[in-house]
Amino acid sequence: MRSISLLAFFFALCESAAIDSFRYTGVGASGSYQMITRADPGVWPNCNIPQDQKCGTTLSSVNAPLAPFDDEQSVVFRGPMNIYRLAVYQPQTGGAWTSVSYWDPNVSPQNLVFLNNMGGGASGTWSICQGASQSYSSGNYSTTTSKPNAEPFKTFIPPGKEVNIMTSTQCSTNQPCAGFSRGTAYHGWGGSKMFAIQYNMPQSTDSNNNIPAIWALNAQVLRSAQYGCNCRGMGGSGGCGELDLVEVIISQDLSQAYSEIYSMKGATGTGADYFARPYTTSRTLLVTFDAGTDTITLQHVASFDWSNSISAPQMSSYATGKVDRSVPFGTSYFTTSSSPTSNIPTSKSPTSNVPTSTVPTKSPTSSIPTSKSSTANTMSTTNVQQTSSTDVVPTMLQETGKNTSSTGSSATLSSSLFLIMFLAYLMM
């Protein structure tokens, strides 16, 4: 009976679960990564220059809560996706958090610029060694313009197209940006911040581009080359880091989306648990980077007040309130790389495919207001959910060097748990 009970327990652990909220704890790292300081363009038609000129680096040390995610961040969106509203909040004196950036289709972007990686035409630059830099996105997210926010932005991002947001402050001598910059270069949001995103991810008839995603990147990555010489690193060999917020993965169930974090500290994520992909109904995602608690919290909320200010108690509920699951971002359980990556992750590769048909834009469940007002948020202020038995085995596997969560694959997690289950059974 004891053996049967234990087997049943481990089988239960193998099942994945839909979640609405997730928290990374102990995010901050004490370590270093290779900051890009040089990226020469080369001379057409060949990139025959030494590596230290093509992708020159210097060691950058960090030691702080959230590090390196306390660096300036940008958020990237890949279609098919509708974006209905965006806001960024940051703490002010007194504890309240104030809206520092905002956009919806009814207003001009406020301290927010839409960019893409199509430099070399109307804006930005292109070179034989570095490829395309950042450029100003057109209103349909498919081409570029010569000025920032020159066209009204639509809600729908076509399948396979990518766009990212930055503040409206350009890198300059008076306001320099960290690391190497080229082309169209802007500052991101540093320190503690909260991104509020109302979105959905409609089905696409283009089977090659039906993997929508939202992720946060260190702004340095975009200012040098998102898919080339940059400080990001990959997986457990991560450098200045990446946080996948809601990502549909082509090798997994396309109705499910996963989260993963990686930096020079290591990598972890939601594992077999997932966010249900919102095909038609819009959802509001809050992503809180809180230096005070050294946590990053992702939560889908039923209602949200898009006002100019959020009180300190309400922000505390976002940063410390109950979540469906929390995972400690422990020390690295991968071999750490000391060099920047030039490889393109397969799940983030830009595509040159043109959609064969247009996916109709879906309407959100409620109309978009002309001003930033909505129903009051109803999130509770209960304590953080304690680690449950379902978190113990994945954490143990991570600490022993097994990558159970970097792919977000329920199959990977299930096979690892099955191995532990089998060994436990043999020892009885």
C-alpha positions in Angstrom: 0.0 0.0 0.0 2.8 2.4 0.8 4.4 1.7 -2.6 1.1 2.3 -4.4 0.5 5.5 -2.5 4.0 6.8 -3.4 3.6 5.9 -7.0 0.2 7.7 -7.1 1.9 10.7 -5.6 4.6 10.9 -8.2 2.1 10.3 -11.0 0.1 13.3 -9.7 3.3 15.4 -9.9 3.7 14.6 -13.6 0.5 16.3 -14.5 0.7 19.9 -15.8 -1.7 22.6 -14.6 -3.1 25.8 -15.9 -2.1 28.9 -13.8 -3.0 32.6 -13.8 -0.1 33.8 -11.7 3.6 33.0 -11.1 6.4 34.4 -9.1 10.2 34.3 -9.4 11.9 34.8 -6.0 15.5 35.6 -5.2 16.1 37.0 -8.6 19.1 39.2 -8.0 22.5 37.9 -9.0 26.1 38.5 -7.8 28.3 38.0 -10.7 29.3 39.3 -14.1 28.4 39.2 -17.8 30.1 40.4 -21.0 28.9 43.8 -21.9 29.1 44.7 -25.6 31.4 47.7 -26.1 32.3 47.4 -29.8 30.5 46.1 -32.9 32.1 47.3 -36.1 30.0 47.3 -39.3 32.6 45.8 -41.6 33.0 46.5 -45.3 30.7 45.0 -48.0 30.6 42.3 -49.3 32.6 40.4 -46.6 32.8 40.7 -42.8 36.5 40.0 -42.6 37.4 41.7 -39.3 38.8 40.3 -36.1 36.3 39.0 -33.5 37.2 41.6 -30.9 36.2 44.3 -33.5 33.1 42.4 -34.7 31.8 41.7 -31.1 34.1 43.4 -28.5 33.2 43.1 -24.8 34.2 44.2 -21.3 33.3 42.4 -18.1 30.4 44.1 -16.2 29.8 43.1 -12.6 26.4 43.2 -10.8 25.4 42.7 -7.2 21.9 43.9 -6.4 18.3 42.9 -6.0 16.8 42.0 -9.4 20.3 42.2 -11.0 20.7 42.1 -14.0 16.9 42.7 -14.4 17.2 46.0 -12.6 19.0 47.2 -15.8 16.8 49.0 -18.3 14.3 46.6 -19.8 12.3 46.6 -23.0 9.3 44.4 -23.8 9.0 42.5 -27.1 5.8 41.3 -28.8 5.5 38.7 -31.5 2.3 38.1 -33.5 -0.3 36.9 -34.0 -1.4 39.2 -31.2 -3.7 42.0 -30.4 -2.4 44.7 -28.0 -5.2 46.8 -26.6 -3.4 48.8 -23.9 0.1 49.2 -22.4 1.3 51.0 -19.3 4.5 51.2 -17.3 4.5 52.1 -13.6 7.4 53.0 -11.4 7.8 53.8 -7.6 7.8 57.4 -6.4 8.5 59.0 -3.1 5.9 58.0 -0.6 5.5 54.4 -1.9 2.9 55.0 -4.6 3.7 53.9 -8.2 3.0 56.3 -11.0 2.3 55.7 -14.7 5.4 56.8 -16.5 4.4 55.5 -20.0 1.1 54.7 -21.6 -0.6 53.8 -24.9 -3.9 52.6 -26.3 -5.2 53.0 -29.9 -7.2 56.1 -28.9 -4.2 58.2 -27.8 -0.7 59.0 -28.9 2.0 57.0 -27.1 3.2 58.8 -23.9 6.9 58.3 -23.2 6.8 55.2 -25.3 8.3 54.4 -28.7 7.4 51.4 -30.9 10.5 49.9 -32.6 11.4 46.9 -34.7 14.6 45.3 -36.1 14.4 46.5 -39.7 17.1 49.2 -39.7 18.7 50.4 -42.9 15.7 51.7 -44.7 13.6 54.7 -43.5 15.4 54.6 -40.1 18.2 52.8 -38.3 21.2 51.2 -39.9 22.3 47.9 -41.6 25.8 46.5 -42.0 27.4 43.3 -43.4 28.7 42.3 -40.0 25.9 43.4 -37.7 22.8 43.2 -39.8 19.8 45.4 -39.1 19.6 47.8 -36.1 16.5 49.0 -34.3 14.1 51.1 -36.5 10.9 53.1 -36.1 7.9 50.7 -36.5 5.1 51.5 -38.9 1.5 51.6 -37.6 0.8 48.0 -38.9 4.1 46.7 -37.4 5.3 45.4 -40.8 7.6 48.1 -42.1 9.5 51.2 -40.9 9.0 55.0 -40.8 11.5 57.8 -40.7 10.3 59.3 -37.4 9.1 57.8 -34.1 5.4 57.0 -33.8 4.8 58.6 -37.2 1.6 56.5 -37.8 -1.3 55.5 -35.5 -0.7 52.0 -34.2 -3.2 49.2 -34.8 -4.1 46.6 -32.2 -3.1 43.7 -34.4 0.4 42.5 -34.8 0.6 40.1 -37.8 1.9 36.5 -37.5 5.7 36.4 -37.2 6.1 40.2 -36.9 7.9 41.5 -33.9 7.8 44.9 -32.2 9.3 46.2 -29.0 8.8 49.3 -26.8 11.3 51.7 -25.3 10.9 55.1 -23.5 11.0 58.2 -25.6 14.5 59.2 -24.4 17.2 58.6 -27.0 20.7 57.6 -26.1 23.0 60.7 -26.3 26.1 62.2 -24.9 24.1 63.9 -22.2 22.0 60.8 -21.5 24.2 57.9 -22.4 23.0 54.3 -22.6 24.9 51.4 -21.1 26.8 49.2 -23.5 27.2 49.6 -27.3 24.5 51.4 -29.2 23.9 52.0 -33.0 21.2 53.2 -35.3 18.0 54.1 -33.6 18.8 53.7 -29.9 16.6 54.5 -26.9 16.6 54.0 -23.1 14.4 51.4 -21.5 12.9 51.2 -18.0 15.3 50.6 -15.1 15.0 49.7 -11.4 11.7 48.6 -10.1 8.9 48.7 -12.6 5.5 47.2 -13.5 4.4 46.5 -17.1 0.6 46.3 -17.6 -0.4 44.6 -20.9 -3.9 44.0 -22.2 -3.7 41.4 -25.0 -4.9 38.3 -26.7 -3.3 35.7 -29.1 -5.7 34.8 -31.9 -5.3 31.7 -34.0 -3.4 32.1 -37.2 -4.0 30.4 -40.5 -0.2 30.6 -41.1 1.0 27.4 -39.5 4.6 28.6 -39.7 3.9 31.7 -37.6 1.4 30.6 -35.0 3.7 31.1 -31.9 2.9 34.4 -30.3 5.0 35.6 -27.4 5.7 38.4 -25.0 9.2 38.7 -23.4 11.4 41.2 -21.6 14.9 41.9 -22.7 17.8 44.0 -21.3 17.7 47.2 -23.5 21.4 46.7 -24.3 20.4 43.6 -26.3 18.2 45.6 -28.7 20.6 48.5 -28.9 23.4 46.3 -30.3 21.7 43.4 -32.2 18.8 41.4 -30.9 19.7 38.5 -33.2 23.5 38.9 -33.3 26.2 40.4 -31.1 24.6 41.0 -27.7 25.0 40.4 -24.0 21.9 38.2 -23.5 23.4 34.7 -23.5 21.1 31.7 -23.8 19.5 29.4 -21.3 21.6 28.7 -18.3 24.6 30.3 -20.0 22.6 33.6 -20.0 24.4 36.9 -19.6 22.5 40.1 -19.1 19.3 38.0 -19.3 15.9 37.4 -20.7 12.5 36.9 -19.2 10.0 35.1 -21.3 6.6 36.3 -20.0 4.0 34.4 -22.1 5.5 32.3 -24.9 3.8 29.8 -27.1 6.4 27.2 -28.2 6.1 25.5 -31.6 7.1 22.1 -30.3 4.4 22.2 -27.5 0.6 22.5 -27.3 -0.2 25.8 -29.1 -3.0 26.5 -26.7 -0.5 26.8 -23.8 2.1 29.5 -23.1 5.1 29.3 -20.8 7.5 31.6 -18.8 11.2 31.2 -18.3 13.9 33.4 -16.9 17.7 33.2 -17.5 20.8 35.2 -16.7 24.3 34.6 -15.6 22.7 33.1 -12.5 21.1 30.2 -14.3 17.7 29.4 -15.6 14.3 28.3 -14.4 10.6 28.7 -15.3 7.0 27.5 -15.1 8.1 24.0 -16.1 5.0 21.9 -16.9 2.6 24.5 -15.6 1.3 27.0 -18.2 -0.8 30.0 -19.0 -3.8 29.3 -21.2 -3.5 31.1 -24.5 -6.2 33.7 -24.7 -7.5 33.2 -28.3 -10.4 35.7 -28.3 -11.0 37.2 -24.9 -8.5 39.8 -23.9 -6.5 39.4 -20.7 -4.6 41.9 -18.6 -1.1 40.8 -17.6 0.8 42.6 -14.8 4.6 42.0 -14.6 6.1 43.5 -11.4 9.9 43.8 -11.1 10.2 44.7 -7.3 13.7 45.4 -6.0 12.3 45.7 -2.4 11.4 42.0 -2.4 13.8 40.8 -5.1 11.0 39.2 -7.0 9.3 39.3 -10.4 5.6 38.5 -10.4 3.5 37.6 -13.4 -0.3 37.7 -12.9 -3.4 37.9 -15.0 -6.0 40.0 -13.2 -9.8 40.1 -13.7 -9.8 43.9 -13.5 -7.3 46.7 -13.4 -7.4 50.4 -12.8 -5.5 52.1 -15.6 -5.2 55.3 -13.6 -2.1 57.4 -13.2 -1.2 56.1 -9.8 -1.3 52.9 -7.8 -1.3 53.1 -4.0 1.5 51.5 -2.0 -0.8 48.9 -0.4 -2.1 47.8 -3.8 1.4 47.5 -5.2 2.4 45.5 -2.2 -0.4 43.1 -3.0 1.0 42.7 -6.5 4.5 42.1 -5.3 3.8 39.9 -2.3 0.2 38.6 -2.6 -0.8 35.0 -3.2 0.1 33.4 -6.5 -0.6 30.1 -8.0 3.0 29.1 -7.9 6.4 30.5 -7.0 9.9 29.3 -7.9 13.2 30.4 -6.4 15.7 31.6 -9.0 18.7 29.7 -7.4 22.3 29.5 -8.3 23.3 28.3 -11.7 22.7 24.7 -12.6 24.2 25.0 -16.1 27.7 25.6 -17.3 28.1 29.4 -17.5 29.4 30.9 -20.6 31.7 33.9 -20.5 31.2 35.0 -24.1 28.2 36.7 -25.7 26.1 34.6 -28.0 25.6 35.2 -31.7 23.2 32.3 -32.0 19.5 32.9 -32.7 17.2 30.9 -30.4 14.8 28.9 -32.6 11.8 30.1 -30.7 12.7 33.7 -31.2 14.0 33.6 -34.8 12.7 36.4 -37.0 10.8 35.2 -40.0 10.8 36.4 -43.6 7.6 34.6 -44.4 4.7 36.8 -45.4 1.4 35.6 -44.1 -0.8 34.2 -46.8 -3.9 35.5 -45.2 -4.9 38.1 -42.8 -6.1 37.1 -39.3 -9.1 39.2 -38.4 -8.6 41.5 -35.4 -10.5 40.3 -32.4 -12.3 42.7 -30.1 -11.6 42.8 -26.4 -14.4 41.8 -24.0 -14.9 45.5 -23.1 -14.4 48.5 -25.2 -11.2 50.5 -24.9 -11.8 53.7 -22.9 -10.7 57.1 -24.2 -9.1 57.8 -20.9 -7.2 55.6 -18.4 -10.1 54.6 -16.2 -11.6 51.2 -15.4 -13.0 49.2 -12.6 -11.0 49.0 -9.4 -8.7 46.1 -9.0 -9.9 43.3 -6.8 -6.6 41.5 -6.1 -6.3 40.3 -2.5 -3.4 41.1 -0.1 -2.9 37.7 1.3 0.6 36.3 1.9 2.7 34.6 -0.7 1.7 31.0 -1.3 4.2 28.6 0.4 6.2 26.1 -1.7 4.0 23.0 -2.1 5.0 19.4 -2.6 4.7 19.8 -6.4 7.5 22.3 -6.3 9.9 20.1 -4.3 10.9 17.6 -7.0 11.5 20.2 -9.8 13.7 22.2 -7.5 15.6 19.1 -6.5 16.1 18.2 -10.1 17.4 21.7 -10.9 19.9 21.6 -8.0 21.3 18.3 -9.2 21.9 19.7 -12.7 18.8 18.5 -14.5 17.2 21.1 -16.8 13.5 20.4 -16.2 12.1 23.8 -16.9 14.2 25.7 -19.4 12.1 24.4 -22.3 8.8 24.8 -20.6 8.1 21.2 -21.7 5.6 19.1 -19.7 7.1 16.1 -21.4 10.6 16.9 -20.1 9.4 17.4 -16.6 7.2 14.3 -16.7 10.0 12.1 -17.8 12.3 13.4 -15.1 9.7 12.8 -12.4 9.0 9.4 -13.8 12.7 8.5 -13.3 12.6 9.6 -9.7 9.3 7.7 -9.2 10.9 4.5 -10.7 14.0 4.8 -8.5 11.9 5.3 -5.4 9.8 2.3 -6.2 13.0 0.1 -6.6 14.3 1.1 -3.2 11.1 0.0 -1.4 
